[in-house]
Amino acid sequence: MVPDEKDIRRFKHEEVKHAKVCFEFNKRPVNKPITVTNWTHKEPLISASLEKFLIENKAKHFLVIKNDSIVFEYINKKSKDDDQPYPSFSIAKTFVSASLGVAIKEGYIGSVNDLAKKYLPELNYHKNFDSLTINHLLNQYSGLRSELNGISNANYGKIEKILKQLHFNYKPGERLEYVNINTILIGLIIERVTGQYLHNYFSDKIWSKIGTCDSTVWEFDYKTKHTRSFSCFGASPRDYAKFGRLFMNKGKWGDQQVIDSNWVLTCTSPVNGLGKNIGYNNAWFIGEPEIGDFMAIGMFRQQIYVNPKENVVIVSLMKFNTTILPYRWWEILRQIAKQV
């Protein structure tokens, strides 16, 4: 039950439609020289070129964009999957959050403070459902327990079965616990209120409006076709960067307001909708307030890093490699943003 980079082809998937008009970033003929310090808790500080750092840490693709120009790009030439969408795992949770913001703006959902059971009436067998809001789900404060059979059902065609077998570790709002079931429930809510599969709604409202160019997939429940909202999304590095660019520009793409600017401001604020200052807000990870950066993060450091003050977006797609987990990625990415 441990996900890996082959999941993008292991399960059935649906195509997420890209834009009719492709947006291309400008590209410099050569990479800008960048150095990084290998920040860990256990090793001495070692300064190295960014390319050397990426080679040693088995990166698959690394993209640095400044002022809509690609100033640095690393592609692992040994990768056999360069023609395939890159999996990003829990970055999908950020796409679900963005879709939720659109659904609220369009009036399908009243607000994040609505009870989850208003849209999922099956949630009626525990007293905690009487206080469980969408906001609790969105910010990982539901108190719901992570259970193996729930993930198994989500992976193997029984997503709605999960609704009848949920248990709580804590009361909603009592404690942060990052569990996939929270996003699964939000995905089901979006599908029910819009009458569309999540991947189609996301494509129609967001992905197809931000100049995306390449093949994109999102896996689905093979029996019911519910989109696997908690993970299993695959796209190109450049298209991931366009989503970061959208949030850097406060939800606007060209002349079109794709996502409500107030939703973007809420998502990237250091204090989330529950009044918690914990560095996690509406499926975005939040940096230091004085820097103003934020990041979407997937398993094994699949990352979309956004630094509005520097006008920089960085997409980091690392090979599954546990040695990179202790690195202080915020510091590494900030070093890069300052140098370009």
C-alpha positions in Angstrom: 0.0 0.0 0.0 3.0 2.3 -0.3 2.7 4.5 -3.4 5.6 4.8 -5.8 6.3 6.6 -9.1 4.9 3.7 -11.2 1.4 4.4 -9.8 0.8 6.9 -12.7 0.6 3.8 -15.0 -0.5 1.2 -12.5 -4.1 2.3 -12.2 -6.7 3.4 -14.8 -6.7 7.1 -15.6 -8.6 9.8 -17.4 -7.2 12.5 -19.6 -7.3 16.0 -18.1 -7.9 18.4 -21.0 -5.3 21.1 -21.5 -5.7 24.5 -23.0 -6.6 25.1 -26.6 -3.8 27.8 -26.7 -0.5 26.7 -25.3 1.5 29.2 -23.2 5.3 28.9 -23.7 7.8 30.2 -21.2 10.8 32.0 -22.7 14.0 30.0 -22.4 17.6 31.1 -22.0 20.1 29.3 -24.2 22.2 28.2 -21.2 21.5 27.7 -17.6 22.2 30.5 -15.2 24.9 29.4 -12.7 23.4 28.7 -9.3 24.9 27.3 -6.1 23.1 25.8 -3.2 24.1 24.8 0.3 23.1 21.3 1.3 21.1 22.2 4.4 20.6 19.2 6.7 20.5 18.7 10.5 23.2 16.1 10.4 25.8 17.1 7.8 28.2 20.1 7.5 27.2 22.9 5.2 28.5 22.1 1.7 28.2 24.5 -1.1 27.8 23.0 -4.6 26.5 23.8 -8.0 22.7 23.3 -8.3 23.3 20.8 -11.2 25.7 18.7 -9.1 23.3 18.8 -6.2 20.5 17.5 -8.4 22.6 14.8 -10.0 23.8 13.5 -6.6 20.2 13.5 -5.3 18.7 11.7 -8.3 16.4 14.5 -9.5 14.2 13.7 -12.4 13.3 17.2 -13.5 14.0 20.6 -12.0 12.7 23.9 -13.4 13.4 27.5 -12.3 11.3 30.3 -13.9 11.9 34.0 -13.3 9.8 36.6 -14.9 8.2 34.0 -17.2 11.6 32.9 -18.5 13.2 29.5 -17.8 16.6 30.4 -16.3 17.6 26.9 -15.3 16.4 23.4 -16.2 17.8 20.0 -15.3 16.5 16.8 -16.9 17.8 13.4 -15.9 18.8 11.9 -19.2 18.7 8.4 -17.6 15.1 8.6 -17.0 13.0 6.3 -19.1 9.8 8.3 -18.5 10.5 11.7 -20.1 7.7 11.2 -22.5 5.2 10.4 -19.7 3.4 12.8 -17.3 5.3 13.2 -14.1 3.4 12.0 -11.0 3.1 14.5 -8.2 1.1 12.7 -5.5 -0.2 15.0 -2.8 0.2 18.1 -5.0 -3.3 16.9 -6.2 -4.6 18.0 -2.8 -3.7 21.6 -3.8 -5.6 21.1 -7.1 -8.6 19.9 -5.2 -8.4 23.0 -2.9 -8.4 25.3 -6.0 -11.4 23.4 -7.4 -13.2 23.9 -4.1 -12.5 27.6 -4.3 -14.1 27.8 -7.7 -17.1 25.7 -6.6 -17.7 28.1 -3.7 -17.4 31.1 -6.0 -19.9 29.6 -8.4 -22.4 29.0 -5.6 -22.3 25.2 -5.6 -21.1 25.3 -1.9 -22.0 28.0 0.6 -18.7 28.3 2.3 -15.9 26.2 3.9 -17.8 26.5 7.2 -20.6 24.4 5.9 -20.9 21.0 7.6 -19.6 18.1 5.5 -22.8 16.1 6.1 -24.8 18.8 4.3 -23.3 17.4 1.1 -22.6 13.9 2.2 -25.7 12.9 4.2 -24.3 9.4 4.8 -22.1 11.0 7.5 -24.8 10.6 10.2 -23.6 7.8 12.5 -21.2 9.7 14.9 -21.8 12.8 17.0 -18.6 14.4 15.6 -20.2 14.7 12.2 -22.4 17.4 13.7 -19.4 19.7 14.0 -17.2 18.5 11.1 -16.9 21.3 8.5 -15.3 21.4 5.0 -12.8 23.7 6.6 -11.7 21.0 9.0 -11.2 18.6 6.0 -9.4 21.2 4.0 -6.9 22.0 6.7 -6.4 18.5 8.1 -8.2 19.1 11.3 -11.0 16.7 10.9 -9.9 14.3 13.6 -10.6 11.4 11.3 -8.5 8.3 11.6 -6.2 7.1 8.8 -7.1 3.4 8.2 -5.5 0.9 5.8 -8.8 -0.5 4.6 -10.0 3.0 3.7 -7.0 3.6 1.5 -7.4 0.1 0.0 -11.0 0.9 -0.8 -10.0 4.3 -2.3 -7.5 2.5 -4.5 -9.5 -0.4 -5.6 -12.9 0.7 -6.7 -14.9 1.3 -3.5 -14.5 5.0 -2.7 -18.1 5.5 -1.5 -17.8 2.5 0.8 -15.5 4.6 2.9 -18.4 6.9 3.9 -19.9 4.2 6.0 -16.9 3.1 7.9 -15.1 6.3 9.2 -13.8 6.6 12.7 -12.4 9.5 14.7 -9.2 9.8 16.7 -10.1 13.4 17.9 -12.9 15.9 17.8 -12.9 18.1 14.7 -10.6 21.1 15.2 -8.8 19.5 18.1 -5.6 18.4 16.4 -3.9 18.4 13.0 -3.4 15.0 11.4 -2.6 14.7 7.7 -4.8 12.0 6.3 -5.9 11.3 2.7 -9.5 10.7 3.7 -10.0 14.4 4.2 -9.3 15.2 0.6 -11.3 12.2 -0.6 -14.4 13.6 1.1 -13.8 17.1 -0.4 -13.5 15.4 -3.9 -16.8 13.6 -3.4 -18.5 16.8 -2.3 -17.3 18.7 -5.4 -18.4 15.9 -7.7 -21.9 15.7 -6.1 -22.6 19.5 -6.1 -21.3 20.1 -9.6 -22.5 16.9 -11.2 -19.1 16.4 -12.8 -16.2 14.1 -12.2 -13.5 16.1 -10.3 -10.9 15.8 -13.1 -13.4 17.2 -15.6 -14.4 20.1 -13.3 -10.8 20.9 -12.6 -10.0 20.8 -16.3 -12.9 23.0 -17.3 -12.5 25.6 -14.6 -8.7 25.8 -14.1 -6.3 23.6 -16.1 -7.6 24.4 -19.5 -7.5 28.1 -18.8 -3.8 28.5 -17.9 -2.1 27.7 -21.1 -1.3 24.1 -20.3 0.2 22.2 -23.3 1.0 18.6 -22.5 -0.6 15.3 -21.8 -2.1 15.3 -18.3 -3.8 12.4 -16.4 -5.7 11.9 -13.2 -6.4 8.4 -12.0 -10.0 7.3 -11.2 -11.9 4.7 -9.2 -12.2 2.0 -11.9 -15.7 1.0 -10.8 -17.4 4.3 -10.1 -15.0 6.6 -11.9 -14.7 8.9 -8.9 -11.4 10.9 -9.3 -8.7 9.8 -6.9 -8.6 13.3 -5.4 -5.9 12.7 -2.8 -3.1 11.8 -5.3 -2.4 10.2 -8.6 -2.1 13.3 -10.8 0.5 13.4 -13.7 1.6 16.4 -15.8 4.6 18.0 -17.4 7.0 20.2 -15.3 6.1 23.3 -17.4 2.4 22.8 -16.8 2.9 22.4 -13.1 4.8 25.7 -13.2 1.8 27.4 -14.8 -0.4 26.5 -11.8 2.2 28.1 -9.6 2.2 31.1 -11.8 -1.6 31.3 -11.5 -1.3 31.6 -7.7 1.6 34.0 -7.9 -0.6 36.3 -10.0 -3.4 36.1 -7.4 -5.5 33.7 -9.5 -5.4 35.7 -12.7 -4.3 34.4 -16.1 -4.0 37.2 -18.6 -7.2 39.1 -18.5 -9.2 36.3 -16.9 -9.7 35.8 -13.2 -9.6 32.0 -13.1 -9.6 31.6 -9.3 -11.1 34.3 -7.0 -8.3 36.5 -5.7 -9.7 36.3 -2.2 -9.5 32.5 -2.3 -5.8 32.8 -3.3 -5.1 35.3 -0.6 -6.8 33.1 2.0 -4.8 30.0 0.8 -1.5 31.8 1.0 -2.0 33.6 4.3 0.2 32.4 7.2 -3.0 32.0 9.3 -5.5 29.5 8.0 -9.3 29.6 8.1 -9.3 27.8 11.5 -7.1 30.6 13.0 -4.1 28.3 13.1 -0.6 29.6 12.3 1.0 26.2 11.5 2.5 26.6 8.0 -0.4 24.7 6.3 -3.3 26.5 4.7 -5.9 25.0 2.4 -3.5 22.4 1.1 -0.6 24.8 0.6 2.5 24.8 2.8 3.2 28.4 3.9 6.7 29.9 4.3 7.9 32.8 6.5 5.5 35.7 6.5 8.2 38.3 5.8 9.3 36.3 2.7 5.7 35.5 1.5 6.6 32.2 -0.2 4.4 29.1 -0.4 4.6 25.6 -1.8 2.5 22.6 -3.0 4.3 19.5 -1.8 3.9 15.8 -2.9 5.5 12.6 -1.6 9.3 12.5 -1.8 9.6 16.2 -2.6 7.5 16.7 -5.7 7.2 20.5 -5.3 5.7 23.7 -6.8 7.5 26.5 -5.0 6.2 30.1 -5.5 8.1 33.3 -4.4 6.0 36.3 -5.5 8.5 38.9 -4.3 11.2 37.4 -6.5 8.6 36.6 -9.3 10.0 33.0 -9.2 8.3 29.6 -9.7 10.3 26.4 -9.1 9.2 22.9 -10.0 11.1 20.2 -8.3 10.4 16.6 -9.3 12.7 14.3 -7.4 13.2 10.6 -7.8 11.9 8.6 -4.9 14.8 8.8 -2.6 14.5 8.9 1.2 17.9 10.6 1.7 16.5 13.9 0.5 13.8 14.1 3.1 15.9 15.7 5.9 17.1 18.5 3.6 15.9 22.0 4.5 14.1 22.5 1.2 12.7 26.0 2.1 16.2 27.3 2.5 17.5 25.6 -0.7 14.6 27.0 -2.8 15.0 30.5 -1.3 18.7 30.4 -2.1 17.8 29.6 -5.8 15.1 32.3 -6.0 17.5 35.0 -4.7 20.3 34.1 -7.2 18.1 34.2 -10.4 
